[in-house]
């Protein structure tokens, strides 16, 4: 796909870029090649390709779910302005 200088100026305006007249052919060539590559990728047959999160067969190593510090709820709630039933009470902020 070949872009015209007018299209490059329009794209530059939308991107809030100020291009010098001598830069327009360079951008036209670069963007045309990018659009060409996107067109090639669009034509690739991917119907039988299964989506994957990672190209290698790896499993995430997870640590054991264990508490690492003691429960200090009562200590923290003694400093809170308002507590009820083990919960912190805060002012309503919905307008």
N, CA, C and O atoms as a CHARMM CRD file, in Angstrom:
* protein
*
  380
    1    1 UNK  N      0.85400  -1.17400   0.00000 PROA 1      0.00000
    2    1 UNK  CA     0.00000   0.00000   0.00000 PROA 1      0.00000
    3    1 UNK  C      0.89800   1.23400   0.00000 PROA 1      0.00000
    4    1 UNK  O      1.75600   1.38100   0.87100 PROA 1      0.00000
    5    2 UNK  N      0.71000   2.08000  -0.93200 PROA 2      0.00000
    6    2 UNK  CA     1.50400   3.29200  -1.04300 PROA 2      0.00000
    7    2 UNK  C      0.67500   4.48100  -0.55800 PROA 2      0.00000
    8    2 UNK  O     -0.46900   4.66900  -0.97200 PROA 2      0.00000
    9    3 UNK  N      1.26700   5.26800   0.31600 PROA 3      0.00000
   10    3 UNK  CA     0.57300   6.42500   0.86900 PROA 3      0.00000
   11    3 UNK  C      0.96900   7.68400   0.11000 PROA 3      0.00000
   12    3 UNK  O      2.12600   7.85300  -0.27400 PROA 3      0.00000
   13    4 UNK  N      0.01700   8.54400  -0.09800 PROA 4      0.00000
   14    4 UNK  CA     0.27400   9.80400  -0.78900 PROA 4      0.00000
   15    4 UNK  C      0.78700  10.84200   0.21000 PROA 4      0.00000
   16    4 UNK  O      0.58400  10.69600   1.41500 PROA 4      0.00000
   17    5 UNK  N      1.44700  11.88700  -0.28400 PROA 5      0.00000
   18    5 UNK  CA     1.88500  12.95700   0.62400 PROA 5      0.00000
   19    5 UNK  C      0.72400  13.58000   1.39600 PROA 5      0.00000
   20    5 UNK  O      0.88500  13.96100   2.55500 PROA 5      0.00000
   21    6 UNK  N     -0.43500  13.68600   0.76600 PROA 6      0.00000
   22    6 UNK  CA    -1.61500  14.25200   1.44800 PROA 6      0.00000
   23    6 UNK  C     -2.02600  13.36100   2.63100 PROA 6      0.00000
   24    6 UNK  O     -2.38500  13.86300   3.69500 PROA 6      0.00000
   25    7 UNK  N     -1.97100  12.03500   2.43500 PROA 7      0.00000
   26    7 UNK  CA    -2.31700  11.11400   3.51700 PROA 7      0.00000
   27    7 UNK  C     -1.29900  11.21800   4.65800 PROA 7      0.00000
   28    7 UNK  O     -1.67300  11.16000   5.83000 PROA 7      0.00000
   29    8 UNK  N     -0.01900  11.37200   4.31900 PROA 8      0.00000
   30    8 UNK  CA     1.01600  11.52400   5.34300 PROA 8      0.00000
   31    8 UNK  C      0.77700  12.80200   6.14200 PROA 8      0.00000
   32    8 UNK  O      0.89800  12.80600   7.36700 PROA 8      0.00000
   33    9 UNK  N      0.44000  13.87400   5.45500 PROA 9      0.00000
   34    9 UNK  CA     0.14900  15.13100   6.15500 PROA 9      0.00000
   35    9 UNK  C     -1.05100  14.97600   7.07400 PROA 9      0.00000
   36    9 UNK  O     -1.05900  15.52300   8.17700 PROA 9      0.00000
   37   10 UNK  N     -2.05800  14.24500   6.64000 PROA 10     0.00000
   38   10 UNK  CA    -3.24400  14.01000   7.46600 PROA 10     0.00000
   39   10 UNK  C     -2.89200  13.18200   8.70100 PROA 10     0.00000
   40   10 UNK  O     -3.34100  13.48900   9.80500 PROA 10     0.00000
   41   11 UNK  N     -2.09300  12.13800   8.51400 PROA 11     0.00000
   42   11 UNK  CA    -1.67000  11.29500   9.64600 PROA 11     0.00000
   43   11 UNK  C     -0.84100  12.12300  10.61800 PROA 11     0.00000
   44   11 UNK  O     -1.02500  12.02500  11.83100 PROA 11     0.00000
   45   12 UNK  N      0.07600  12.94600  10.08900 PROA 12     0.00000
   46   12 UNK  CA     0.91200  13.79100  10.94700 PROA 12     0.00000
   47   12 UNK  C      0.04600  14.77000  11.73400 PROA 12     0.00000
   48   12 UNK  O      0.30900  15.02200  12.91000 PROA 12     0.00000
   49   13 UNK  N     -0.97500  15.31800  11.10100 PROA 13     0.00000
   50   13 UNK  CA    -1.88300  16.23900  11.79600 PROA 13     0.00000
   51   13 UNK  C     -2.60900  15.52600  12.93800 PROA 13     0.00000
   52   13 UNK  O     -2.71800  16.06000  14.04200 PROA 13     0.00000
   53   14 UNK  N     -3.10200  14.31800  12.66500 PROA 14     0.00000
   54   14 UNK  CA    -3.81000  13.56100  13.71000 PROA 14     0.00000
   55   14 UNK  C     -2.88200  13.20800  14.86400 PROA 14     0.00000
   56   14 UNK  O     -3.30600  13.17700  16.02000 PROA 14     0.00000
   57   15 UNK  N     -1.59700  12.93900  14.54800 PROA 15     0.00000
   58   15 UNK  CA    -0.62100  12.59100  15.58200 PROA 15     0.00000
   59   15 UNK  C      0.00900  13.82800  16.21100 PROA 15     0.00000
   60   15 UNK  O      0.88700  13.71300  17.06700 PROA 15     0.00000
   61   16 UNK  N     -0.43000  14.99500  15.79400 PROA 16     0.00000
   62   16 UNK  CA     0.08800  16.26900  16.28300 PROA 16     0.00000
   63   16 UNK  C      1.59900  16.36900  16.05300 PROA 16     0.00000
   64   16 UNK  O      2.34900  16.78800  16.93500 PROA 16     0.00000
   65   17 UNK  N      2.03200  15.97100  14.83900 PROA 17     0.00000
   66   17 UNK  CA     3.43200  16.05500  14.44600 PROA 17     0.00000
   67   17 UNK  C      3.59700  17.14400  13.40200 PROA 17     0.00000
   68   17 UNK  O      2.75000  17.31300  12.52500 PROA 17     0.00000
   69   18 UNK  N      4.67100  17.86600  13.50200 PROA 18     0.00000
   70   18 UNK  CA     4.98600  18.87700  12.50300 PROA 18     0.00000
   71   18 UNK  C      6.08800  18.30900  11.60900 PROA 18     0.00000
   72   18 UNK  O      7.22100  18.12800  12.05600 PROA 18     0.00000
   73   19 UNK  N      5.75900  18.03100  10.35400 PROA 19     0.00000
   74   19 UNK  CA     6.72600  17.46300   9.41900 PROA 19     0.00000
   75   19 UNK  C      7.20400  18.52700   8.45000 PROA 19     0.00000
   76   19 UNK  O      6.43300  19.35800   7.96900 PROA 19     0.00000
   77   20 UNK  N      8.50800  18.47700   8.17700 PROA 20     0.00000
   78   20 UNK  CA     9.06100  19.34400   7.14000 PROA 20     0.00000
   79   20 UNK  C      8.75300  18.70800   5.79100 PROA 20     0.00000
   80   20 UNK  O      8.62700  17.48700   5.70800 PROA 20     0.00000
   81   21 UNK  N      8.63100  19.49600   4.74400 PROA 21     0.00000
   82   21 UNK  CA     8.30300  18.93500   3.42200 PROA 21     0.00000
   83   21 UNK  C      9.27700  17.85500   2.95700 PROA 21     0.00000
   84   21 UNK  O      8.87000  16.91500   2.27500 PROA 21     0.00000
   85   22 UNK  N     10.54900  17.97300   3.31300 PROA 22     0.00000
   86   22 UNK  CA    11.51500  16.96000   2.88400 PROA 22     0.00000
   87   22 UNK  C     11.40100  15.65300   3.66900 PROA 22     0.00000
   88   22 UNK  O     11.95900  14.63900   3.25200 PROA 22     0.00000
   89   23 UNK  N     10.68600  15.66000   4.79900 PROA 23     0.00000
   90   23 UNK  CA    10.49700  14.45200   5.59700 PROA 23     0.00000
   91   23 UNK  C      9.31900  13.61000   5.10000 PROA 23     0.00000
   92   23 UNK  O      9.25200  12.41500   5.38700 PROA 23     0.00000
   93   24 UNK  N      8.40700  14.21100   4.37000 PROA 24     0.00000
   94   24 UNK  CA     7.18600  13.51400   3.94400 PROA 24     0.00000
   95   24 UNK  C      7.49400  12.27100   3.11000 PROA 24     0.00000
   96   24 UNK  O      6.89400  11.23000   3.37800 PROA 24     0.00000
   97   25 UNK  N      8.39300  12.30600   2.11200 PROA 25     0.00000
   98   25 UNK  CA     8.67600  11.07000   1.35600 PROA 25     0.00000
   99   25 UNK  C      9.26400   9.95500   2.22200 PROA 25     0.00000
  100   25 UNK  O      8.97900   8.77900   1.99500 PROA 25     0.00000
  101   26 UNK  N     10.08000  10.31800   3.20700 PROA 26     0.00000
  102   26 UNK  CA    10.67200   9.30800   4.09500 PROA 26     0.00000
  103   26 UNK  C      9.57300   8.62800   4.90800 PROA 26     0.00000
  104   26 UNK  O      9.55200   7.40300   5.03200 PROA 26     0.00000
  105   27 UNK  N      8.66900   9.42300   5.45700 PROA 27     0.00000
  106   27 UNK  CA     7.56000   8.85200   6.22300 PROA 27     0.00000
  107   27 UNK  C      6.61900   8.05400   5.32400 PROA 27     0.00000
  108   27 UNK  O      6.10500   7.01500   5.73900 PROA 27     0.00000
  109   28 UNK  N      6.39500   8.51400   4.13200 PROA 28     0.00000
  110   28 UNK  CA     5.52300   7.78800   3.20600 PROA 28     0.00000
  111   28 UNK  C      6.10300   6.41200   2.91600 PROA 28     0.00000
  112   28 UNK  O      5.37500   5.42000   2.91100 PROA 28     0.00000
  113   29 UNK  N      7.41000   6.34400   2.67400 PROA 29     0.00000
  114   29 UNK  CA     8.05800   5.05900   2.39700 PROA 29     0.00000
  115   29 UNK  C      8.00000   4.14700   3.62900 PROA 29     0.00000
  116   29 UNK  O      7.64600   2.97300   3.51700 PROA 29     0.00000
  117   30 UNK  N      8.34800   4.68900   4.80100 PROA 30     0.00000
  118   30 UNK  CA     8.36000   3.87600   6.01900 PROA 30     0.00000
  119   30 UNK  C      6.97600   3.34300   6.36500 PROA 30     0.00000
  120   30 UNK  O      6.82000   2.15700   6.65500 PROA 30     0.00000
  121   31 UNK  N      5.97800   4.20900   6.33600 PROA 31     0.00000
  122   31 UNK  CA     4.62100   3.76400   6.68000 PROA 31     0.00000
  123   31 UNK  C      4.06400   2.80300   5.64200 PROA 31     0.00000
  124   31 UNK  O      3.33400   1.87600   5.99200 PROA 31     0.00000
  125   32 UNK  N      4.39800   3.00800   4.36900 PROA 32     0.00000
  126   32 UNK  CA     3.93700   2.08600   3.32600 PROA 32     0.00000
  127   32 UNK  C      4.52600   0.69800   3.55000 PROA 32     0.00000
  128   32 UNK  O      3.83100  -0.30400   3.38000 PROA 32     0.00000
  129   33 UNK  N      5.81400   0.62900   3.93500 PROA 33     0.00000
  130   33 UNK  CA     6.42200  -0.68000   4.21000 PROA 33     0.00000
  131   33 UNK  C      5.80300  -1.33100   5.44400 PROA 33     0.00000
  132   33 UNK  O      5.61000  -2.54700   5.47500 PROA 33     0.00000
  133   34 UNK  N      5.49100  -0.52600   6.46100 PROA 34     0.00000
  134   34 UNK  CA     4.83900  -1.07800   7.65800 PROA 34     0.00000
  135   34 UNK  C      3.47000  -1.64000   7.29800 PROA 34     0.00000
  136   34 UNK  O      3.12500  -2.74600   7.71300 PROA 34     0.00000
  137   35 UNK  N      2.68900  -0.88500   6.52900 PROA 35     0.00000
  138   35 UNK  CA     1.36800  -1.37700   6.11700 PROA 35     0.00000
  139   35 UNK  C      1.49300  -2.62100   5.24600 PROA 35     0.00000
  140   35 UNK  O      0.64000  -3.50600   5.31000 PROA 35     0.00000
  141   36 UNK  N      2.53800  -2.69900   4.43900 PROA 36     0.00000
  142   36 UNK  CA     2.77200  -3.89600   3.63300 PROA 36     0.00000
  143   36 UNK  C      3.03800  -5.10600   4.50400 PROA 36     0.00000
  144   36 UNK  O      2.52600  -6.19200   4.23200 PROA 36     0.00000
  145   37 UNK  N      3.83600  -4.93300   5.55300 PROA 37     0.00000
  146   37 UNK  CA     4.11600  -6.03300   6.47800 PROA 37     0.00000
  147   37 UNK  C      2.85000  -6.46300   7.20600 PROA 37     0.00000
  148   37 UNK  O      2.60700  -7.65800   7.38000 PROA 37     0.00000
  149   38 UNK  N      2.04600  -5.50200   7.62800 PROA 38     0.00000
  150   38 UNK  CA     0.77800  -5.83500   8.28600 PROA 38     0.00000
  151   38 UNK  C     -0.12400  -6.61600   7.33100 PROA 38     0.00000
  152   38 UNK  O     -0.81400  -7.54500   7.74900 PROA 38     0.00000
  153   39 UNK  N     -0.12000  -6.24200   6.05100 PROA 39     0.00000
  154   39 UNK  CA    -0.90300  -6.97900   5.05400 PROA 39     0.00000
  155   39 UNK  C     -0.42400  -8.40600   4.90300 PROA 39     0.00000
  156   39 UNK  O     -1.23500  -9.32200   4.77200 PROA 39     0.00000
  157   40 UNK  N      0.90300  -8.60900   4.91900 PROA 40     0.00000
  158   40 UNK  CA     1.44000  -9.97300   4.84900 PROA 40     0.00000
  159   40 UNK  C      1.01200 -10.78600   6.06000 PROA 40     0.00000
  160   40 UNK  O      0.61500 -11.94300   5.92400 PROA 40     0.00000
  161   41 UNK  N      1.09000 -10.19100   7.23600 PROA 41     0.00000
  162   41 UNK  CA     0.66900 -10.89900   8.44600 PROA 41     0.00000
  163   41 UNK  C     -0.82000 -11.22100   8.41400 PROA 41     0.00000
  164   41 UNK  O     -1.24400 -12.26500   8.90800 PROA 41     0.00000
  165   42 UNK  N     -1.60400 -10.33000   7.83900 PROA 42     0.00000
  166   42 UNK  CA    -3.04600 -10.54300   7.74100 PROA 42     0.00000
  167   42 UNK  C     -3.37700 -11.72300   6.82400 PROA 42     0.00000
  168   42 UNK  O     -4.38700 -12.39900   7.01900 PROA 42     0.00000
  169   43 UNK  N     -2.53900 -11.96600   5.84000 PROA 43     0.00000
  170   43 UNK  CA    -2.78300 -13.07300   4.90700 PROA 43     0.00000
  171   43 UNK  C     -2.31300 -14.42100   5.44000 PROA 43     0.00000
  172   43 UNK  O     -2.61100 -15.45400   4.84000 PROA 43     0.00000
  173   44 UNK  N     -1.58400 -14.43300   6.55300 PROA 44     0.00000
  174   44 UNK  CA    -1.09000 -15.69400   7.11800 PROA 44     0.00000
  175   44 UNK  C     -2.26300 -16.55100   7.59200 PROA 44     0.00000
  176   44 UNK  O     -3.22300 -16.04400   8.17300 PROA 44     0.00000
  177   45 UNK  N     -2.17100 -17.85500   7.33300 PROA 45     0.00000
  178   45 UNK  CA    -3.21500 -18.79700   7.73400 PROA 45     0.00000
  179   45 UNK  C     -3.05100 -19.13200   9.21700 PROA 45     0.00000
  180   45 UNK  O     -2.10400 -19.82100   9.59400 PROA 45     0.00000
  181   46 UNK  N     -3.95600 -18.65600  10.04600 PROA 46     0.00000
  182   46 UNK  CA    -3.86300 -18.87800  11.49500 PROA 46     0.00000
  183   46 UNK  C     -5.08500 -19.60000  12.05900 PROA 46     0.00000
  184   46 UNK  O     -5.24400 -19.68300  13.27700 PROA 46     0.00000
  185   47 UNK  N     -5.94400 -20.11800  11.19400 PROA 47     0.00000
  186   47 UNK  CA    -7.17500 -20.74900  11.67200 PROA 47     0.00000
  187   47 UNK  C     -6.89000 -21.98000  12.53500 PROA 47     0.00000
  188   47 UNK  O     -7.63400 -22.25600  13.47600 PROA 47     0.00000
  189   48 UNK  N     -5.83300 -22.71600  12.22900 PROA 48     0.00000
  190   48 UNK  CA    -5.53500 -23.94200  12.96400 PROA 48     0.00000
  191   48 UNK  C     -4.50000 -23.73400  14.07100 PROA 48     0.00000
  192   48 UNK  O     -4.05100 -24.70400  14.68100 PROA 48     0.00000
  193   49 UNK  N     -4.12100 -22.50400  14.33400 PROA 49     0.00000
  194   49 UNK  CA    -3.11700 -22.20900  15.35900 PROA 49     0.00000
  195   49 UNK  C     -3.80900 -21.99700  16.69800 PROA 49     0.00000
  196   49 UNK  O     -4.72000 -21.17800  16.82000 PROA 49     0.00000
  197   50 UNK  N     -3.36400 -22.74500  17.69300 PROA 50     0.00000
  198   50 UNK  CA    -3.96000 -22.64100  19.02100 PROA 50     0.00000
  199   50 UNK  C     -3.31800 -21.47800  19.77900 PROA 50     0.00000
  200   50 UNK  O     -2.09200 -21.36700  19.80200 PROA 50     0.00000
  201   51 UNK  N     -4.12000 -20.61100  20.39700 PROA 51     0.00000
  202   51 UNK  CA    -3.54800 -19.49700  21.15700 PROA 51     0.00000
  203   51 UNK  C     -2.71600 -20.00800  22.32300 PROA 51     0.00000
  204   51 UNK  O     -3.02900 -21.03800  22.92000 PROA 51     0.00000
  205   52 UNK  N     -1.64700 -19.27300  22.64300 PROA 52     0.00000
  206   52 UNK  CA    -0.80500 -19.68400  23.76000 PROA 52     0.00000
  207   52 UNK  C     -0.31300 -18.45500  24.51500 PROA 52     0.00000
  208   52 UNK  O     -0.21800 -17.36100  23.95900 PROA 52     0.00000
  209   53 UNK  N     -0.00800 -18.65300  25.77200 PROA 53     0.00000
  210   53 UNK  CA     0.48300 -17.55700  26.59500 PROA 53     0.00000
  211   53 UNK  C      1.99000 -17.41500  26.48600 PROA 53     0.00000
  212   53 UNK  O      2.53300 -16.34100  26.74700 PROA 53     0.00000
  213   54 UNK  N      2.67200 -18.48700  26.10200 PROA 54     0.00000
  214   54 UNK  CA     4.13100 -18.47700  26.02700 PROA 54     0.00000
  215   54 UNK  C      4.55500 -19.46800  24.95200 PROA 54     0.00000
  216   54 UNK  O      3.92700 -20.51900  24.82000 PROA 54     0.00000
  217   55 UNK  N      5.59400 -19.17200  24.18000 PROA 55     0.00000
  218   55 UNK  CA     5.98400 -20.08400  23.11200 PROA 55     0.00000
  219   55 UNK  C      6.63900 -21.36600  23.60700 PROA 55     0.00000
  220   55 UNK  O      6.76300 -22.31900  22.83900 PROA 55     0.00000
  221   56 UNK  N      7.05900 -21.41800  24.85900 PROA 56     0.00000
  222   56 UNK  CA     7.69200 -22.60700  25.40600 PROA 56     0.00000
  223   56 UNK  C      6.74700 -23.30100  26.38000 PROA 56     0.00000
  224   56 UNK  O      5.90700 -22.65600  27.00700 PROA 56     0.00000
  225   57 UNK  N      6.88700 -24.59800  26.50200 PROA 57     0.00000
  226   57 UNK  CA     6.06700 -25.36500  27.44200 PROA 57     0.00000
  227   57 UNK  C      6.65700 -25.19400  28.83900 PROA 57     0.00000
  228   57 UNK  O      7.49800 -25.98700  29.26300 PROA 57     0.00000
  229   58 UNK  N      6.22000 -24.16800  29.54600 PROA 58     0.00000
  230   58 UNK  CA     6.71600 -23.90200  30.88700 PROA 58     0.00000
  231   58 UNK  C      5.55100 -23.78600  31.84600 PROA 58     0.00000
  232   58 UNK  O      4.44000 -23.42300  31.46100 PROA 58     0.00000
  233   59 UNK  N      5.82400 -24.10000  33.10500 PROA 59     0.00000
  234   59 UNK  CA     4.83200 -23.99100  34.16100 PROA 59     0.00000
  235   59 UNK  C      5.33800 -22.98000  35.17600 PROA 59     0.00000
  236   59 UNK  O      6.51500 -22.99400  35.53700 PROA 59     0.00000
  237   60 UNK  N      4.47200 -22.12000  35.62800 PROA 60     0.00000
  238   60 UNK  CA     4.84300 -21.11000  36.61300 PROA 60     0.00000
  239   60 UNK  C      5.08600 -21.77400  37.95400 PROA 60     0.00000
  240   60 UNK  O      4.22100 -22.47800  38.47300 PROA 60     0.00000
  241   61 UNK  N      6.26300 -21.54800  38.51300 PROA 61     0.00000
  242   61 UNK  CA     6.54800 -22.07700  39.83900 PROA 61     0.00000
  243   61 UNK  C      5.90800 -21.16100  40.86900 PROA 61     0.00000
  244   61 UNK  O      6.13300 -19.95100  40.85600 PROA 61     0.00000
  245   62 UNK  N      5.12000 -21.73000  41.75100 PROA 62     0.00000
  246   62 UNK  CA     4.42400 -20.94800  42.76700 PROA 62     0.00000
  247   62 UNK  C      4.94400 -21.31600  44.14600 PROA 62     0.00000
  248   62 UNK  O      5.25300 -22.47800  44.40900 PROA 62     0.00000
  249   63 UNK  N      5.04000 -20.33500  45.01800 PROA 63     0.00000
  250   63 UNK  CA     5.45400 -20.60600  46.38400 PROA 63     0.00000
  251   63 UNK  C      4.25300 -21.10400  47.17800 PROA 63     0.00000
  252   63 UNK  O      3.10400 -20.89200  46.79000 PROA 63     0.00000
  253   64 UNK  N      4.53000 -21.75100  48.26700 PROA 64     0.00000
  254   64 UNK  CA     3.45700 -22.23500  49.14500 PROA 64     0.00000
  255   64 UNK  C      2.71200 -21.03700  49.72900 PROA 64     0.00000
  256   64 UNK  O      3.32800 -20.02400  50.06100 PROA 64     0.00000
  257   65 UNK  N      1.40500 -21.14900  49.85600 PROA 65     0.00000
  258   65 UNK  CA     0.57400 -20.06900  50.38900 PROA 65     0.00000
  259   65 UNK  C      0.56500 -20.17300  51.90200 PROA 65     0.00000
  260   65 UNK  O     -0.31600 -20.80000  52.49100 PROA 65     0.00000
  261   66 UNK  N      1.56300 -19.54800  52.52600 PROA 66     0.00000
  262   66 UNK  CA     1.69700 -19.61300  53.97900 PROA 66     0.00000
  263   66 UNK  C      1.79900 -18.19500  54.53600 PROA 66     0.00000
  264   66 UNK  O      2.39500 -17.31600  53.91300 PROA 66     0.00000
  265   67 UNK  N      1.21200 -17.97900  55.71400 PROA 67     0.00000
  266   67 UNK  CA     1.31500 -16.67700  56.37800 PROA 67     0.00000
  267   67 UNK  C      2.75200 -16.48300  56.83900 PROA 67     0.00000
  268   67 UNK  O      3.35200 -17.38600  57.42200 PROA 67     0.00000
  269   68 UNK  N      3.30200 -15.29900  56.57600 PROA 68     0.00000
  270   68 UNK  CA     4.69000 -15.03700  56.95500 PROA 68     0.00000
  271   68 UNK  C      4.80800 -14.05500  58.11700 PROA 68     0.00000
  272   68 UNK  O      5.89600 -13.88500  58.66700 PROA 68     0.00000
  273   69 UNK  N      3.71700 -13.41200  58.49600 PROA 69     0.00000
  274   69 UNK  CA     3.74300 -12.50700  59.64500 PROA 69     0.00000
  275   69 UNK  C      2.53400 -12.80200  60.52200 PROA 69     0.00000
  276   69 UNK  O      1.51300 -13.28800  60.03400 PROA 69     0.00000
  277   70 UNK  N      2.64700 -12.51000  61.81400 PROA 70     0.00000
  278   70 UNK  CA     1.52600 -12.82000  62.71500 PROA 70     0.00000
  279   70 UNK  C      0.33200 -11.89400  62.47300 PROA 70     0.00000
  280   70 UNK  O      0.48900 -10.79100  61.95100 PROA 70     0.00000
  281   71 UNK  N     -0.84300 -12.34800  62.85400 PROA 71     0.00000
  282   71 UNK  CA    -2.06900 -11.56600  62.72700 PROA 71     0.00000
  283   71 UNK  C     -2.07000 -10.48100  63.80300 PROA 71     0.00000
  284   71 UNK  O     -2.08900 -10.79600  64.99400 PROA 71     0.00000
  285   72 UNK  N     -2.05200  -9.22200  63.40400 PROA 72     0.00000
  286   72 UNK  CA    -2.01900  -8.10600  64.34600 PROA 72     0.00000
  287   72 UNK  C     -3.25900  -7.22500  64.19300 PROA 72     0.00000
  288   72 UNK  O     -3.18800  -6.01000  64.38100 PROA 72     0.00000
  289   73 UNK  N     -4.37600  -7.82800  63.85900 PROA 73     0.00000
  290   73 UNK  CA    -5.61200  -7.08100  63.61300 PROA 73     0.00000
  291   73 UNK  C     -6.02100  -6.23600  64.81500 PROA 73     0.00000
  292   73 UNK  O     -6.31600  -5.04900  64.67400 PROA 73     0.00000
  293   74 UNK  N     -6.03900  -6.85400  66.00800 PROA 74     0.00000
  294   74 UNK  CA    -6.46700  -6.11200  67.19500 PROA 74     0.00000
  295   74 UNK  C     -5.55700  -4.92000  67.46600 PROA 74     0.00000
  296   74 UNK  O     -6.04100  -3.85400  67.84700 PROA 74     0.00000
  297   75 UNK  N     -4.25700  -5.08000  67.27900 PROA 75     0.00000
  298   75 UNK  CA    -3.31800  -3.98400  67.48800 PROA 75     0.00000
  299   75 UNK  C     -3.61500  -2.82800  66.54500 PROA 75     0.00000
  300   75 UNK  O     -3.63800  -1.67200  66.96800 PROA 75     0.00000
  301   76 UNK  N     -3.84000  -3.12600  65.28800 PROA 76     0.00000
  302   76 UNK  CA    -4.11400  -2.07100  64.30100 PROA 76     0.00000
  303   76 UNK  C     -5.48200  -1.42700  64.53500 PROA 76     0.00000
  304   76 UNK  O     -5.63200  -0.21800  64.35900 PROA 76     0.00000
  305   77 UNK  N     -6.46400  -2.20900  64.92300 PROA 77     0.00000
  306   77 UNK  CA    -7.79700  -1.65100  65.11100 PROA 77     0.00000
  307   77 UNK  C     -7.90000  -0.80900  66.37200 PROA 77     0.00000
  308   77 UNK  O     -8.81500   0.00700  66.48800 PROA 77     0.00000
  309   78 UNK  N     -6.99000  -0.98500  67.31300 PROA 78     0.00000
  310   78 UNK  CA    -6.98500  -0.12200  68.49700 PROA 78     0.00000
  311   78 UNK  C     -6.65000   1.31700  68.10700 PROA 78     0.00000
  312   78 UNK  O     -7.05300   2.25200  68.79700 PROA 78     0.00000
  313   79 UNK  N     -5.91900   1.50200  67.01300 PROA 79     0.00000
  314   79 UNK  CA    -5.52700   2.84100  66.56200 PROA 79     0.00000
  315   79 UNK  C     -6.54200   3.46300  65.60800 PROA 79     0.00000
  316   79 UNK  O     -6.45000   4.65200  65.30500 PROA 79     0.00000
  317   80 UNK  N     -7.49800   2.69000  65.13700 PROA 80     0.00000
  318   80 UNK  CA    -8.47700   3.19500  64.16900 PROA 80     0.00000
  319   80 UNK  C     -9.51600   4.06600  64.86400 PROA 80     0.00000
  320   80 UNK  O     -9.88400   3.79600  66.00800 PROA 80     0.00000
  321   81 UNK  N     -9.99800   5.11800  64.18000 PROA 81     0.00000
  322   81 UNK  CA   -11.02000   5.97800  64.79800 PROA 81     0.00000
  323   81 UNK  C    -12.33000   5.25300  65.06300 PROA 81     0.00000
  324   81 UNK  O    -12.95000   5.45900  66.10600 PROA 81     0.00000
  325   82 UNK  N    -12.76800   4.39100  64.11800 PROA 82     0.00000
  326   82 UNK  CA   -14.02800   3.66400  64.30300 PROA 82     0.00000
  327   82 UNK  C    -13.87700   2.24100  63.76600 PROA 82     0.00000
  328   82 UNK  O    -13.39800   2.01500  62.65500 PROA 82     0.00000
  329   83 UNK  N    -14.30900   1.28600  64.60600 PROA 83     0.00000
  330   83 UNK  CA   -14.27100  -0.12800  64.23700 PROA 83     0.00000
  331   83 UNK  C    -15.56300  -0.76000  64.71300 PROA 83     0.00000
  332   83 UNK  O    -16.06700  -0.44000  65.79000 PROA 83     0.00000
  333   84 UNK  N    -16.09700  -1.66900  63.89300 PROA 84     0.00000
  334   84 UNK  CA   -17.30600  -2.39000  64.30000 PROA 84     0.00000
  335   84 UNK  C    -17.25100  -3.79500  63.71700 PROA 84     0.00000
  336   84 UNK  O    -17.12000  -3.96200  62.50500 PROA 84     0.00000
  337   85 UNK  N    -17.35000  -4.78900  64.56200 PROA 85     0.00000
  338   85 UNK  CA   -17.36300  -6.17600  64.10900 PROA 85     0.00000
  339   85 UNK  C    -16.08900  -6.58400  63.38000 PROA 85     0.00000
  340   85 UNK  O    -16.13300  -7.39900  62.45800 PROA 85     0.00000
  341   86 UNK  N    -14.95800  -6.02100  63.78800 PROA 86     0.00000
  342   86 UNK  CA   -13.69300  -6.35400  63.14200 PROA 86     0.00000
  343   86 UNK  C    -13.45200  -5.61900  61.84600 PROA 86     0.00000
  344   86 UNK  O    -12.47500  -5.90900  61.15600 PROA 86     0.00000
  345   87 UNK  N    -14.31700  -4.66500  61.48200 PROA 87     0.00000
  346   87 UNK  CA   -14.16900  -3.90800  60.24000 PROA 87     0.00000
  347   87 UNK  C    -13.90400  -2.45200  60.54800 PROA 87     0.00000
  348   87 UNK  O    -14.37700  -1.92200  61.55300 PROA 87     0.00000
  349   88 UNK  N    -13.14700  -1.80900  59.67800 PROA 88     0.00000
  350   88 UNK  CA   -12.89600  -0.37000  59.80400 PROA 88     0.00000
  351   88 UNK  C    -14.09600   0.38000  59.24300 PROA 88     0.00000
  352   88 UNK  O    -14.57500   0.05000  58.15700 PROA 88     0.00000
  353   89 UNK  N    -14.58700   1.37600  59.95900 PROA 89     0.00000
  354   89 UNK  CA   -15.69200   2.19700  59.49600 PROA 89     0.00000
  355   89 UNK  C    -15.11500   3.50600  58.94200 PROA 89     0.00000
  356   89 UNK  O    -14.31300   4.17400  59.59500 PROA 89     0.00000
  357   90 UNK  N    -15.53800   3.85100  57.73800 PROA 90     0.00000
  358   90 UNK  CA   -15.04500   5.05600  57.07400 PROA 90     0.00000
  359   90 UNK  C    -16.23700   5.89800  56.63800 PROA 90     0.00000
  360   90 UNK  O    -17.34400   5.38100  56.49100 PROA 90     0.00000
  361   91 UNK  N    -16.01100   7.21000  56.42700 PROA 91     0.00000
  362   91 UNK  CA   -17.12000   8.06200  55.99100 PROA 91     0.00000
  363   91 UNK  C    -17.60300   7.66700  54.59600 PROA 91     0.00000
  364   91 UNK  O    -16.81400   7.23000  53.75800 PROA 91     0.00000
  365   92 UNK  N    -18.88300   7.82100  54.35900 PROA 92     0.00000
  366   92 UNK  CA   -19.46600   7.54300  53.06100 PROA 92     0.00000
  367   92 UNK  C    -19.03500   8.64900  52.09500 PROA 92     0.00000
  368   92 UNK  O    -19.16100   9.83200  52.41300 PROA 92     0.00000
  369   93 UNK  N    -18.53000   8.27400  50.92500 PROA 93     0.00000
  370   93 UNK  CA   -18.02900   9.26300  49.97700 PROA 93     0.00000
  371   93 UNK  C    -18.80800   9.29400  48.66600 PROA 93     0.00000
  372   93 UNK  O    -18.42000   9.99900  47.73500 PROA 93     0.00000
  373   94 UNK  N    -19.89100   8.54700  48.58200 PROA 94     0.00000
  374   94 UNK  CA   -20.71500   8.53300  47.37800 PROA 94     0.00000
  375   94 UNK  C    -21.60100   9.76300  47.38200 PROA 94     0.00000
  376   94 UNK  O    -22.30300  10.02800  48.35700 PROA 94     0.00000
  377   95 UNK  N    -21.56800  10.52300  46.27600 PROA 95     0.00000
  378   95 UNK  CA   -22.35600  11.74200  46.21300 PROA 95     0.00000
  379   95 UNK  C    -23.69600  11.48000  45.55900 PROA 95     0.00000
  380   95 UNK  O    -24.50400  12.39800  45.41600 PROA 95     0.00000
